[in-house]
Amino acid sequence: MKIADCEILILPGYAGSEDEHWQARWADRLSTGRIVVQDDWHHPDAEAWRRRIVEAVNSATRPVILIAHSLGVVAAVQAAPSFAPGIVRGALLVAFPDVETTPNLPVSVTAFAPVPRDPLNFPSLVVASRNDPYCSYARAEDFAYAWGAVVVDAGESGHINVESGHGPWPEGLMRLAGFMKTL
């Protein structure tokens, strides 16, 4: 599948994706990419976030590829059962946060728990870091396997965000391109 043949819906996490974040850069760079904007990035409402994602997916006029980061991963997995059948062709799920067990997360973030463990009905890659402060590699791997996703070991990459040195994240773009060739 080529980028021009689909809609790329980018799903940021808590606090959104600042201009230097790889998601914001990709939204500017990918011709069919756009960020699914939430009403409040700093006080996320789980139901509202899921609803916005479902609306974006179900209103798409071409096949959809999801690119989610952090809390956007959780919201996407929770929204997945409400997607029109067959519309989502694949998902790149980056830096899943363990909203169930990570201490000191904002209450609005932990309100996204529990995280479903049902298999996703579309191919997906879960990119997980070995030193993500919001999720152990073992937990990310466990959820990925439950979802039927392929796990990509990102090594010691932190939360795969600007703070961890992942501004443009060219490795991620290469991974996305390789994944899309399989769809």
Summary of the structure (lengths in Angstrom):
residues: 183
radius of gyration: 14.6
end to end distance: 5.6
largest distance: 41.4
contacts: 600
relative contact order: 0.16
helix: 36%
strand: 16%
